[in-house]
């Protein structure tokens, strides 16, 4: 870029700029910029350009330090030429401020004539303007060197300028400004890269932001260059001791980190064991490269975060994540949209939420969306169906147990769901099925924020947001004595009631379209076109199973590639149950097809419940309920598996 800046090129740019100024009606005798915004508008602009200002600040300071005492000042503008920040020697700043070269003043050619900032933005290239090359007379005393600043996509987002008295003009000044502008662009690029990876911001000379993690920089030879205070606290060494340690003596895997980053790959959230002063500790390590102007790795930033044992167990044992967000919840019904807005509003609250609604209305989907909309989104989301766990196991599932607490207890004990969910959210589905004695313990957890494992008197402090759900009328359950009144009021702090599908029929076409697309792709089958007549009949149906029933129906339609023509009987609910019946033949009934499909998948998976549930796209507990409902005996599939294995052994060579 600097090769272009020959004297001839500069002269052409200056001449072109002067012509532009004349065309725009700029008067040479003006003293101040024609556009200076007020304090309120400036404050708004500074907030909008906060990222650019923060990234540029250390480099403006560094640039000024090079010329400090030489009567220079540095200016940062946005892409329109509006001054955002000024730093420099006091005497020359006073003179500049008398000309209102202040934050909020626009330095573009249309408002103040030819100058390094405005012309650099107009020509999209670095430029130096001195003395009478400025269009207005008041600026003939200045020499200024300016360069545009681009974002990672190459769009100009601002300019950097160094201004002094015209007798101090020097060609190297422009080179310094260009280098500083490039450094700002690099900083912005690194920041964007780390934001995309949802990791901490990195730094060049200093840590730009305070991050609750241990941050260390090292060169490729393994020499530790700098550490923050968090590293010393985590590892137990002081700053002087840390810088004497080679990285490969601190943790294993240094070569893997270097090879990964030098291969332009990412290194994120790998577990490593660090040799601290006291013992060997486990941390989560992410690494980021610091690149030179040729995109070569010259240093590496290492970010260490603490790993909680229960957090690791959440990922390995539960295998459950909150995948749904509010933008994935489909509907246009006004009441339904109000429910979504209410759920968003209370997502960041610490108060307990009670989600009420019929089966199949999407209570867990809402719970996941609330979790993902809250500040706990990076923490565990643990779901527990209170109605699917035997009463004698629910206590240990919720609160965990100590070693030897009962026969069959694991060595070392087992954390409960509340411990695993620490810092995150626990979703208690079918809360109305929870036994009364467990309701008492749950009430204590809500009130005191502590749990006791079975077989232990030690209290464990937990920070968990509770979302409960039920398809029962808990007020009636309280009257019947099946549910504690005090627990009901503790859970019902933020009530959320999901309306059934029959009350939001306008959402039916949207849901049908969504399920048709998703299921056809998953099954690798073609979509089935639904005619207006069929759609009318579907709209008239009451859908007692709500969205879940609709989803199952669409899957049935896609599998059979058939929609009945006579869905127009008055008794639509009864007719939908018999919609695929021909001459009273059960072969097309929804439940019969579902039963046969489950049997087919069970055979294919050779009786493996976990694999079968995964292929069906449902949970294990849901599969068990369907097996009981359809009286399917899994043992016959396991026996088939043993017989096949036996045959295989006999014919093996």
Rosetta blueprint (number, residue, H / E / L):
1 X L
2 X H
3 X H
4 X H
5 X L
6 X L
7 X H
8 X H
9 X H
10 X H
11 X H
12 X H
13 X H
14 X H
15 X H
16 X H
17 X H
18 X H
19 X H
20 X H
21 X H
22 X H
23 X H
24 X L
25 X L
26 X L
27 X L
28 X L
29 X L
30 X L
31 X L
32 X L
33 X L
34 X L
35 X L
36 X E
37 X L
38 X L
39 X H
40 X H
41 X H
42 X H
43 X H
44 X H
45 X H
46 X H
47 X H
48 X H
49 X L
50 X H
51 X H
52 X H
53 X H
54 X H
55 X H
56 X H
57 X H
58 X H
59 X H
60 X H
61 X H
62 X H
63 X H
64 X H
65 X H
66 X H
67 X H
68 X L
69 X L
70 X L
71 X L
72 X E
73 X E
74 X E
75 X E
76 X E
77 X E
78 X E
79 X L
80 X L
81 X L
82 X E
83 X E
84 X E
85 X E
86 X E
87 X E
88 X E
89 X L
90 X H
91 X H
92 X H
93 X H
94 X H
95 X H
96 X H
97 X H
98 X H
99 X L
100 X L
101 X L
102 X L
103 X L
104 X L
105 X E
106 X E
107 X L
108 X L
109 X H
110 X H
111 X H
112 X H
113 X L
114 X L
115 X L
116 X H
117 X H
118 X H
119 X H
120 X H
121 X H
122 X H
123 X H
124 X L
125 X L
126 X L
127 X E
128 X E
129 X E
130 X E
131 X H
132 X H
133 X H
134 X L
135 X L
136 X L
137 X H
138 X H
139 X H
140 X L
141 X L
142 X E
143 X E
144 X E
145 X E
146 X E
147 X E
148 X E
149 X E
150 X E
151 X L
152 X L
153 X L
154 X L
155 X L
156 X E
157 X E
158 X E
159 X E
160 X E
161 X E
162 X E
163 X E
164 X E
165 X E
166 X H
167 X H
168 X H
169 X L
170 X L
171 X H
172 X H
173 X H
174 X H
175 X H
176 X H
177 X H
178 X H
179 X H
180 X H
181 X H
182 X H
183 X H
184 X H
185 X H
186 X H
187 X H
188 X H
189 X H
190 X H
191 X H
192 X H
193 X H
194 X H
195 X H
196 X H
197 X L
198 X L
199 X L
200 X L
201 X L
202 X L
203 X L
204 X L
205 X L
206 X L
207 X L
208 X L
209 X L
210 X L
211 X L
212 X L
213 X L
214 X E
215 X E
216 X E
217 X E
218 X E
219 X E
220 X L
221 X L
222 X L
223 X E
224 X E
225 X E
226 X E
227 X E
228 X L
229 X H
230 X H
231 X H
232 X H
233 X H
234 X H
235 X H
236 X L
237 X L
238 X L
239 X H
240 X H
241 X H
242 X H
243 X L
244 X L
245 X L
246 X E
247 X H
248 X H
249 X H
250 X H
251 X E
252 X L
253 X L
254 X H
255 X H
256 X H
257 X H
258 X H
259 X H
260 X H
261 X H
262 X H
263 X L
264 X L
265 X L
266 X L
267 X E
268 X E
269 X E
270 X E
271 X E
272 X E
273 X E
274 X E
275 X E
276 X L
277 X L
278 X L
279 X L
280 X E
281 X E
282 X E
283 X E
284 X E
285 X E
286 X E
287 X E
288 X E
289 X E
290 X E
291 X E
292 X L
293 X L
294 X L
295 X L
296 X L
297 X E
298 X E
299 X E
300 X E
301 X E
302 X E
303 X E
304 X E
305 X E
306 X E
307 X L
308 X L
309 X H
310 X H
311 X H
312 X H
313 X H
314 X H
315 X H
316 X H
317 X H
318 X H
319 X L
320 X L
321 X L
322 X L
323 X L
324 X L
325 X L
326 X H
327 X H
328 X H
329 X L
330 X L
331 X L
332 X L
333 X L
334 X H
335 X H
336 X H
337 X H
338 X H
339 X H
340 X H
341 X H
342 X H
343 X H
344 X H
345 X H
346 X L
347 X L
348 X L
349 X L
350 X L
351 X L
352 X L
353 X E
354 X E
355 X E
356 X E
357 X L
358 X L
359 X L
360 X L
361 X L
362 X L
363 X H
364 X H
365 X H
366 X H
367 X H
368 X H
369 X H
370 X H
371 X H
372 X H
373 X L
374 X L
375 X L
376 X L
377 X L
378 X L
379 X L
380 X L
381 X E
382 X E
383 X E
384 X E
385 X E
386 X L
387 X L
388 X L
389 X L
390 X L
391 X L
392 X L
393 X L
394 X H
395 X H
396 X H
397 X H
398 X H
399 X H
400 X E
401 X E
402 X L
403 X L
404 X L
405 X L
406 X L
407 X L
408 X L
409 X L
410 X L
411 X L
412 X L
413 X L
414 X E
415 X E
416 X L
417 X H
418 X H
419 X H
420 X H
421 X L
422 X L
423 X L
424 X L
425 X E
426 X E
427 X E
428 X E
429 X E
430 X L
431 X H
432 X H
433 X H
434 X L
435 X L
436 X H
437 X H
438 X H
439 X H
440 X H
441 X H
442 X H
443 X H
444 X H
445 X H
446 X H
447 X H
448 X H
449 X L
450 X E
451 X E
452 X E
453 X L
454 X E
455 X L
456 X L
457 X L
458 X L
459 X E
460 X E
461 X E
462 X L
463 X L
464 X L
465 X E
466 X E
467 X E
468 X E
469 X E
470 X E
471 X L
472 X L
473 X L
474 X H
475 X H
476 X H
477 X H
478 X H
479 X H
480 X H
481 X L
482 X L
483 X L
484 X L
485 X H
486 X H
487 X H
488 X H
489 X H
490 X H
491 X H
492 X L
493 X L
494 X E
495 X E
496 X E
497 X E
498 X L
499 X L
500 X L
501 X H
502 X H
503 X H
504 X L
505 X H
506 X H
507 X H
508 X H
509 X H
510 X H
511 X H
512 X H
513 X H
514 X H
515 X H
516 X H
517 X H
518 X H
519 X H
520 X H
521 X H
522 X H
523 X H
524 X L
525 X L
526 X L
527 X L
528 X L
529 X L
530 X L
531 X L
532 X H
533 X H
534 X H
535 X H
536 X H
537 X H
538 X H
539 X H
540 X H
541 X L
542 X L
543 X L
544 X L
545 X L
546 X H
547 X H
548 X H
549 X H
550 X H
551 X H
552 X H
553 X H
554 X H
555 X H
556 X H
557 X H
558 X H
559 X H
560 X H
561 X L
562 X L
563 X L
564 X L
565 X L
566 X L
567 X L
568 X L
569 X L
570 X L
571 X L
572 X H
573 X H
574 X H
575 X H
576 X H
577 X H
578 X L
579 X L
580 X L
581 X L
582 X E
583 X L
584 X L
585 X E
586 X H
587 X H
588 X H
589 X L
590 X H
591 X H
592 X H
593 X H
594 X H
595 X H
596 X H
597 X H
598 X H
599 X H
600 X H
601 X H
602 X H
603 X H
604 X H
605 X L
606 X L
607 X L
608 X L
609 X H
610 X H
611 X H
612 X H
613 X H
614 X H
615 X H
616 X H
617 X L
618 X L
619 X L
620 X H
621 X H
622 X H
623 X H
624 X H
625 X H
626 X H
627 X H
628 X H
629 X H
630 X L
631 X L
632 X L
633 X L
634 X L
635 X H
636 X H
637 X H
638 X H
639 X H
640 X H
641 X H
642 X H
643 X H
644 X H
645 X H
646 X H
647 X H
648 X H
649 X H
650 X H
651 X H
652 X L
653 X L
